Amino acid sequence: MKKLFSAMLILINLSCFAQAKNWFVSFSATPTIGGPSASLKKQMIDQHFDQTSAFNFLGFEGTTTYPVVIKDGSLLLRAGAKLNDRRSIYFVVGQSTAGRVEGFKNEGYSDFLGIFGGSNGQNIAVDYKVYQFTAGFLYSFPDTRSKIGFGPSFFLVDYSVTENYNRKQNETALSPGATFTARVPLGKEKKLFGVELVFEGNAAMPVKMKGEMEESNFQPGTVNMFSANIGIAFCFRK
């Protein structure tokens, strides 16, 4: 981690002293592939929180099959400055991914006169948000507007576990890693405002989630921190 932090300091110093010819700032809200949700889903299946709940409300019946996975995309702000014709420095900050994984262990069914009813059991939900900070270099190719970049990253994971609708204290964990990025401007780069196709791939150390469950005995474990996102970014440049 010390080496990654030192690398970020070097990149920041370079950006301060370099005589950049131009700059860009962009914002993107894109879907995310991967992240902690797949690991959490597997943990719930392994611990038998993958059962079905049913309900009856005035004759309206329905079922829900668990685990239920809800994922939010990335919300990322990017900024960079040109160092020379082939290389730029860039920074990324924001929400890399977020989501919720909910599980259920069925322990029976309660019914009142056939009018109201529902499954009884243990309910578990894990909410998480992953915040990203990246500093790296972008490289341009001759005769093309495409750019690729690479740099060290830090990912801050903010999460909480809810047991039977009783939310536990929020926990945080830090995961060092690296990010690969690609940018393809759509249209001429000479305009102040533009649109770009962006891709980002993140690789980071796994995170061990904590949690002391008193009723359900669910134990959160280690989650995978590999993720990627692709989409459109709105860009200001000069």
C-alpha positions as CSV (number, residue, x, y, z in Angstrom):
1,M,0.0,0.0,0.0
2,K,2.9,2.4,0.7
3,K,4.2,1.9,-2.8
4,L,0.8,2.7,-4.3
5,F,0.5,5.8,-2.1
6,S,4.0,7.0,-3.1
7,A,3.1,6.4,-6.8
8,M,0.0,8.6,-6.4
9,L,2.1,11.4,-4.8
10,I,4.5,11.3,-7.7
11,L,1.7,11.6,-10.2
12,I,0.1,14.5,-8.3
13,N,3.5,16.3,-8.2
14,L,3.9,15.8,-12.0
15,S,0.5,17.3,-12.6
16,C,1.4,20.4,-10.5
17,F,4.7,21.2,-12.2
18,A,4.0,20.1,-15.8
19,Q,3.1,22.8,-18.3
20,A,-0.1,21.3,-19.7
21,K,-1.3,22.5,-23.1
22,N,-4.9,21.6,-22.5
23,W,-7.2,19.8,-20.1
24,F,-10.5,17.9,-19.8
25,V,-13.2,17.2,-17.2
26,S,-15.8,14.6,-17.8
27,F,-18.7,12.9,-15.9
28,S,-20.3,9.5,-16.5
29,A,-23.1,7.4,-15.0
30,T,-22.7,3.9,-16.4
31,P,-23.7,0.3,-15.4
32,T,-21.1,-1.8,-13.6
33,I,-20.1,-5.4,-14.2
34,G,-18.7,-7.4,-11.3
35,G,-18.0,-6.0,-7.8
36,P,-19.0,-7.4,-4.4
37,S,-22.5,-8.5,-5.4
38,A,-21.5,-11.9,-7.0
39,S,-19.5,-12.9,-3.9
40,L,-22.4,-11.9,-1.5
41,K,-24.9,-13.8,-3.6
42,K,-22.8,-17.0,-3.5
43,Q,-22.3,-16.6,0.3
44,M,-26.1,-16.4,0.8
45,I,-26.6,-19.5,-1.4
46,D,-23.9,-21.4,0.5
47,Q,-25.5,-20.5,3.8
48,H,-29.0,-21.4,2.7
49,F,-30.4,-17.9,2.4
50,D,-31.6,-18.8,-1.1
51,Q,-35.2,-19.8,-0.4
52,T,-38.6,-18.5,-1.5
53,S,-41.0,-16.4,0.5
54,A,-44.7,-16.2,-0.3
55,F,-47.5,-13.8,0.7
56,N,-51.3,-13.5,0.5
57,F,-53.0,-10.2,0.9
58,L,-56.8,-10.3,0.4
59,G,-56.4,-13.0,-2.2
60,F,-53.5,-11.4,-4.0
61,E,-50.7,-13.9,-3.9
62,G,-47.0,-13.7,-4.8
63,T,-43.6,-15.1,-4.2
64,T,-40.0,-13.8,-4.1
65,T,-37.0,-16.1,-4.8
66,Y,-33.8,-15.1,-3.0
67,P,-31.1,-14.0,-3.1
68,V,-32.3,-10.7,-4.7
69,V,-29.5,-8.6,-6.2
70,I,-29.9,-4.8,-6.8
71,K,-27.0,-3.0,-8.4
72,D,-26.4,0.7,-8.9
73,G,-23.9,1.8,-11.6
74,S,-20.9,4.1,-11.3
75,L,-20.9,7.8,-10.9
76,L,-17.4,9.0,-11.8
77,L,-15.8,12.4,-12.3
78,R,-12.6,12.4,-14.4
79,A,-10.1,15.2,-15.0
80,G,-6.9,15.3,-16.8
81,A,-4.2,17.6,-18.3
82,K,-2.0,17.1,-21.4
83,L,1.7,16.7,-20.8
84,N,2.8,16.3,-24.4
85,D,1.4,15.1,-27.7
86,R,1.3,11.5,-26.6
87,R,0.8,11.6,-22.8
88,S,-1.6,13.1,-20.3
89,I,-2.1,12.7,-16.6
90,Y,-5.6,12.0,-15.3
91,F,-7.6,11.5,-12.1
92,V,-10.8,9.6,-11.4
93,V,-12.9,10.1,-8.2
94,G,-16.5,9.0,-7.3
95,Q,-18.7,6.0,-6.8
96,S,-17.3,2.9,-8.6
97,T,-20.3,0.7,-7.8
98,A,-23.1,0.2,-5.2
99,G,-25.7,-2.3,-4.5
100,R,-27.8,-4.5,-2.2
101,V,-28.0,-8.3,-1.9
102,E,-30.8,-9.7,0.2
103,G,-31.4,-13.3,1.3
104,F,-34.1,-15.3,3.1
105,K,-34.2,-18.6,5.0
106,N,-37.8,-19.9,5.1
107,E,-39.0,-21.3,8.5
108,G,-42.7,-21.7,7.8
109,Y,-45.9,-19.9,6.8
110,S,-48.5,-18.0,8.9
111,D,-52.1,-17.5,7.7
112,F,-55.1,-15.6,9.1
113,L,-58.5,-17.0,7.8
114,G,-57.0,-17.3,4.3
115,I,-57.1,-13.6,4.0
116,F,-53.7,-12.6,5.1
117,G,-50.6,-14.7,5.1
118,G,-46.8,-14.7,4.7
119,S,-43.6,-16.7,5.1
120,N,-41.7,-16.6,8.3
121,G,-38.0,-16.8,8.4
122,Q,-34.6,-15.1,8.7
123,N,-34.0,-12.1,6.5
124,I,-30.4,-10.8,5.6
125,A,-29.4,-7.8,3.5
126,V,-26.0,-6.4,2.7
127,D,-25.8,-2.8,1.4
128,Y,-22.5,-1.5,0.0
129,K,-21.0,1.4,-1.8
130,V,-17.5,1.4,-3.3
131,Y,-15.7,4.8,-3.7
132,Q,-12.8,5.1,-6.1
133,F,-9.7,7.3,-6.4
134,T,-7.3,6.8,-9.3
135,A,-4.3,8.7,-10.6
136,G,-2.6,7.6,-13.8
137,F,-1.3,8.4,-17.3
138,L,-3.3,8.4,-20.6
139,Y,-1.5,7.6,-23.8
140,S,-2.6,8.7,-27.3
141,F,-2.0,6.8,-30.5
142,P,-0.9,8.3,-33.8
143,D,-3.6,9.0,-36.4
144,T,-6.4,8.3,-33.9
145,R,-8.3,10.0,-31.1
146,S,-8.4,6.9,-28.9
147,K,-6.6,7.0,-25.6
148,I,-5.7,4.3,-23.1
149,G,-4.6,4.7,-19.5
150,F,-3.4,2.9,-16.4
151,G,-2.8,3.9,-12.8
152,P,-2.9,2.9,-9.2
153,S,-6.2,3.1,-7.4
154,F,-7.7,3.1,-3.9
155,F,-11.2,1.7,-3.3
156,L,-13.1,2.6,-0.1
157,V,-15.9,0.1,0.7
158,D,-18.7,1.3,2.9
159,Y,-21.1,-1.5,3.9
160,S,-23.7,-2.6,6.4
161,V,-25.5,-5.8,7.2
162,T,-29.2,-5.8,8.1
163,E,-30.5,-8.8,10.1
164,N,-34.3,-9.2,10.3
165,Y,-34.7,-5.6,9.4
166,N,-32.4,-4.5,12.2
167,R,-29.5,-2.6,10.6
168,K,-26.1,-3.1,12.1
169,Q,-23.4,-0.4,12.4
170,N,-21.7,0.7,9.1
171,E,-18.3,-0.7,8.4
172,T,-15.5,0.5,6.1
173,A,-12.6,-1.2,4.4
174,L,-9.8,0.0,2.1
175,S,-8.7,-2.0,-0.9
176,P,-5.7,-1.0,-3.0
177,G,-5.6,-1.9,-6.7
178,A,-5.2,-0.6,-10.2
179,T,-7.4,0.7,-13.0
180,F,-7.2,0.4,-16.8
181,T,-9.1,3.0,-18.8
182,A,-9.9,3.7,-22.4
183,R,-11.5,6.8,-23.9
184,V,-12.8,7.3,-27.5
185,P,-14.1,10.8,-28.3
186,L,-17.3,10.8,-30.4
187,G,-16.9,13.7,-32.7
188,K,-14.2,16.5,-32.9
189,E,-12.1,17.2,-29.8
190,K,-11.8,20.8,-30.7
191,K,-15.2,21.6,-29.3
192,L,-15.5,22.8,-25.7
193,F,-18.3,20.3,-25.0
194,G,-18.2,16.7,-26.2
195,V,-19.3,13.1,-25.7
196,E,-16.9,10.2,-25.2
197,L,-17.2,6.4,-25.0
198,V,-15.4,5.3,-21.8
199,F,-14.4,1.9,-20.5
200,E,-12.8,1.2,-17.2
201,G,-11.6,-2.1,-15.7
202,N,-10.7,-2.3,-12.0
203,A,-8.6,-4.9,-10.2
204,A,-8.3,-4.6,-6.4
205,M,-7.5,-6.8,-3.3
206,P,-10.4,-8.7,-1.9
207,V,-12.2,-7.3,1.1
208,K,-13.2,-9.3,4.2
209,M,-16.6,-8.0,5.5
210,K,-17.3,-8.1,9.2
211,G,-20.6,-8.9,10.8
212,E,-21.9,-10.5,14.0
213,M,-25.3,-12.0,13.4
214,E,-27.2,-12.9,16.6
215,E,-30.3,-14.5,15.2
216,S,-29.7,-15.8,11.7
217,N,-26.1,-17.0,12.1
218,F,-25.2,-15.5,8.6
219,Q,-21.5,-14.8,8.3
220,P,-20.4,-12.4,5.6
221,G,-17.1,-13.3,4.1
222,T,-14.5,-12.1,1.6
223,V,-15.8,-10.3,-1.5
224,N,-14.3,-9.9,-4.9
225,M,-13.4,-6.4,-6.0
226,F,-12.8,-6.9,-9.7
227,S,-15.2,-4.7,-11.7
228,A,-15.7,-2.9,-15.1
229,N,-18.0,-0.3,-16.5
230,I,-18.7,1.0,-20.0
231,G,-20.8,3.8,-21.2
232,I,-21.0,7.5,-22.2
233,A,-19.2,10.4,-20.6
234,F,-20.0,14.1,-21.0
235,C,-16.8,16.0,-21.4
236,F,-15.6,19.6,-21.2
237,R,-12.2,20.2,-22.7
238,K,-10.0,23.1,-23.9
